[in-house]
Amino acid sequence: MILVTGATGTVGREVVAQLLTAGQKVRAMTRDPSKVNLDGGVEVVQGDFNAPDTLASAVKGVERVFSLTFGPQTGIQERNLAQAAKASGVRHMVKLSALGGDDETRNNIRKWHDEGEQAIRETGIAWTVLRPTGFMSNALHWRPSIRAQGKVFSNYGDGKLPPVHPRDIAAVAVRALTSDGHDGKVYPLTGPEALSMSEQVKILADAIGKPLEYVPITDEVARQGMKDAGMPSFLIDALVPFAAFIRSGKAAHVFNTVNEVTGRPPLTFSDWAKETPPHLGKGNLADSQDDRTSSCRPDDRDWQRPLELHPLKFKPWTAACRRFYFPFGMRRSNRYDTRCASHRLLFDTVSTRAVEA
């Protein structure tokens, strides 16, 4: 039996699907099983990283664990799960972490994951760490500004990074969970090519058949936009420096890990862009039809207001952002609007949809 946390997120859902395809027994942990919609072959159990007494039953009878946490409490949460896993006889944990620079440029988010990685190691349980760069699927969060203005805003400048397909992250995770030889390994995961924001936007424009414009913004504008959106200061302070890391060129390194572990080359951003539009609801990324209200919840009425032209004054984004950051005591949701011009920085850095929805 393999326990998957974050099973309803971008990577977690892929891990579950690939494990089932491989014939594995899968258990998914969530704080509220009644809200989970997964394959009928998946056992769903209640568990909360912040409530250690709920974790013992979640890991009972499990041999391996896929762990995904995020936030300043990552070290505590990973320790809670790892200790419960160790006590229950779990043989191996695979942690989804993040790339985040070297000793000089490591941002707070990477530091949070470092604490989580160390917490797992200290329990003595066998471990594998996956450190992906930004997800290709983060481009889905450009949809509102693409539909409203045909533009994508970012403070990454001309910096490049090699975005990775979530399916490739999951493929490496599944190999680590189902085969030997991965204990004590740290796997940096990237796509096959480093791309600037403008290059990604061009590829996406070609895929959807409509022109798109990349609009660079400054860190100051991005920071103010995050602040105006009500984002906690500790998160702003973690996110803004990451853009400087991207612009420095230090994030452009391409790793061959996906190929080495899975035996096949990683998927390209073009692959992702071509397969994505049919899964975006009505029409595709560039449709002029405004479906902003179709995916919102009843309490998201602000989404129905006309979109303002200034890229940083998309206030409807705020409530949904507050609901998402559940590790910080906010309500949880997988519904969020990313009209703020800092959205690319936010979602590339924290890979938010990998977190349990």
N, C-alpha and C positions, 0 to 999 in steps of 0.2 A: 504494500500500500504506500502511495506517495501523497503527502499533504502539500497542497498548493495554496499559498496565501496570495491575496491580490488576484484571485481567479477570475474576476469580472472585468479586469482592466485590459489594456491593449496587449501587453506581453502575457499576463497571466492567462487570459482566455486562449491565446495561441499555445501556451504550454499545456493547458488542459486538453485541447484538441489533439495535439501531437502525441501526448501520452496515451490518450484513448486509441489513437490510430496504431500506436505501438503495442497495444494490448495490455496496457498497465491498468491497475486499479487506482482510481483517483479519488481523493477526498479534498474538498474545498472548504477553507475556513473563512467565515464571515461573521461580522457582528450581528447581522440580522438575516438568518437563513430564509425568512419569508419573502425577502426582496430579491433573491437570487434566481436567475433564469439560466440554467446550464443544462447540458445534455443529461438525459435521464439516467445515464450510467454513472454519473458523478454523485458520490455521497457528500452531502453538504452538512457541515457542523458549525455550531456557534462557538466563537472564540474572539477574544479581544487582547491585543498586544499589551494594553495598559492594565489588564486585569489578569494577573498570573494564575489565579485559581481557575480560570476558564480554559487554560491552555493544556492542562494535563489530559483532559478528555479528548481534546482536538488531536493530540499526538499519540494517543493510545493505539497500539497496534501498527504504528507507522514505521517504515524502515528508512524513508528518505523525505526531506522537506525542501520545498522551494520557498524561500523567504523574501518578502518585499515590504519594506517599511520606508518612511520618509519623514524628515523633520528633525528638530533639535532633540527629540526624544529617541532618535533611532538607536543610540547605544543602549538605552534602558530597554527598549522594546525587543531588540535582537537578543539581549541577555535573557530577558524573561522567556522568550521562545526557546532559545538554545538550552537553557537550564531545564526546562520542562522536557525538551526532546532528549537530552542526555539522561535524565532520570527515567524516561520511558523506554530507553534502549534504542533510540533512533541512531542509525549508523552514519548518516551523512546529511549535511545541510548545504544547499546551493543558494547563495545570497545574490540578489540582484542589487548591484551597487551602481557606481557611475564614474566615468572618466571626469577629471576635473583639474588637470594641470599637474605640474611638478611641485616640489617643496616651496618654490618661490611664488607660484601662481595658484596654488590650491585654494579654492573658494570654500565658503562655509558649508555649502551643500556636500562637497566632497569630504570635508572634515566630519560632518555628521555620519556619512557612510563609513569613514575610517573608524569611527567609534563603534559603529555596528559590526564591522568586520572584526575588530579587536575583541569585542564582547563574545563573539562566536568562538574565536580562537581560544580564548581563556577558559572555555568550558572543557576543552580537550576533545570535543567532537570533531570528526572528520569534516572538512569543509572545501568548498570551491566558491570562488568569487567571480562574478561576471560584471565587467565595467564597460557598459555601452556608452557611446557618444549620443548625440541627439537623435531621436527617432525620426525616420522619414515621415511617419504619420503625423508628426507635429504640424505639418503643412496643412492638415485639415482645419486647423484653427485660423487659417487665413481667410476662410470662406466668407465671413461677414464683410470684411473690407474689400475682398475681391468682387463680391456681388454688388456692393454699394458703390464702389469707386473704381474697380479694376486695378487696385493697388495693394501692395504689401509693404508694411512699415517695419523697420528694424534698426537697432543701434549696433548691428554687427559690422557695419561699413562694408569693406571689400574683403574682410577676413573669410577664410575658408574652414570648413570642417567636413568630414566624411560621414554623412548621416547613415544610419543603419536601419534596415528593415526589421520591424518587430518580429517577423516570422523567423529571421535569422537568429535573433537573440533567443527566441524560444527553442530553436533547433539545437543551439549549443547547450542550453539549459537541459533539454531532454537527454542529450548525449551524456551530460554530466550526471544526470539522475538515474540513468538506466545502464550505464556501462562503467567498467573499471578504468583506472588510470588518471582520474581527475582530482584525486585528493590533494589538497595543498596547492592547487593551481589557481592563479589569478589570470583571467582571460579578458584582455582589452578587446572590445568589439566595435568595429567600424564597418561602414560600407566600403565598396571598392575604389571610390574616388572622392577626393576632397573638392567641395563645391562652394562657391561664394553664394550669398543670398541671391544676387542677380542671376547667377547661373541656374539656381534651383527654380527661380521664378520663370525663367525662359523655358526650362524643360516642362514645367507645369503648364505654361501657356501653350506650348506645342501639343501637349497631351489633350487639353480641353478644347483646342482649336480657337482660342480667343486671345487677343493681346492683353498683357498684364504689365504693370509698371512697378519696379522696385523703388521705394522711397527711403533713403537713409535718414536716420534721426540721431541726435546726440544722446549721450548718457544722461545729461541733465534733463532733457525732454522726457526720456524714458523714466528716470527716477521720479520726476514730478507726476507723470502719468500714473505710476504705481501708487504714489502717495495719495493722489486725488481719488484713486479707485478704492482707497481704504485698506491697502495691503499693509500687513504688519511691518514695522521698521526692520526687524531682524531678518525678514525674508527679502526685503528690498536690498539690504546691505549684503546679502548673500548673492543676489542675482546680478546686480549692476556690474560688479567687477568681472563677471564671467564674459561680458561683451568685450572688455579690453583684452582678455585672454584670446578670444576669437580673432580680434583685429590684429593681435601681435603675430599671428601666423603659427603659433605653437599648438593650435588645435587641429592642424591640417594633416597630421601624421596618419597614414593608412596602415592598419594592421591586417595581417593575413589570417587571423585567428579563425574566422568562420570557415574558411577553406580547410585549414589544418584540422579542425575538430570534426567537421561534418563531412569532409571529402568532396565538397562542391563549392564553387565560387559564390560569394555573397550576391544578393540581388542588388540591382542598381536603382538609383532614384527614378530613372526613366521607367523601370519595371513597375515600381510602386505607383508612379503617376498614371500609367496606362491602365492599371487594374483598379484604381480607386474611384473615379467618378460615378460608376453605377451604384456605389454603396453610400452615396451622400444624400439620399432622400429624393425629393423632387428635382429632377434635372441634375446638373453637375455644378462644379465650383463656380462657373462664370455665368450661370443663368441669371437673367435680369429679374425673374420672379422673386419676390421677397418672401421667404418662408421662415423668417425669424421667429414667428409665433408658433410654428407647427411643432417645434421640438421643445418648447418651454413648458414649465409647469404653471399651474394656475396663479402662483404667487409671483410670477415673473412678468407682470403686466408692463413693467417699464420697457421691456423688449419691444413693445408695440409702438413706442414713440418714434417719430422720424429720426433717422440717423443723422447726427451732426457731422459736419465736414471736418472739424478739427480731429485728428487721429487720436488725441489723448483725452477727449471728453466724452467717451462712451460710457456714461454712468451705469447703464443697464448691466454692464459687466460686473459691477461691484457685488451685488447680492449673490450672484452665482459663485463668484470667487470665494466669498465668505462661506458658502455652504460646502465648498470643496475641501477646504483645508481642515478636515476633521482631526488630524493629529494635534491641532492647536486649540481644540475645544469648540470648533465651529461645526455646523451641520454638514453632513456628507451629501454629495450629489455627483452624478456624472454629467450633469447639465450645466454648462458654463458658456459664457460668451466671451470671446477674446478680441473684441474690437479695439481694446487699448493697444496703442502702437508698440507697447513693450511685450506684446503677447509672444513673439517669437523667442525673446530672451527667456521669458518665464517657462514656456513649455519645452524648449530645447534643454534648458538647464535641469529642471526637476523631473522631466519625463512624467508629467502628472498622470496621464491616463494609464500609466502602468500601476498606479496605486489603486487599491480596491475601491470600486465605485459603491 
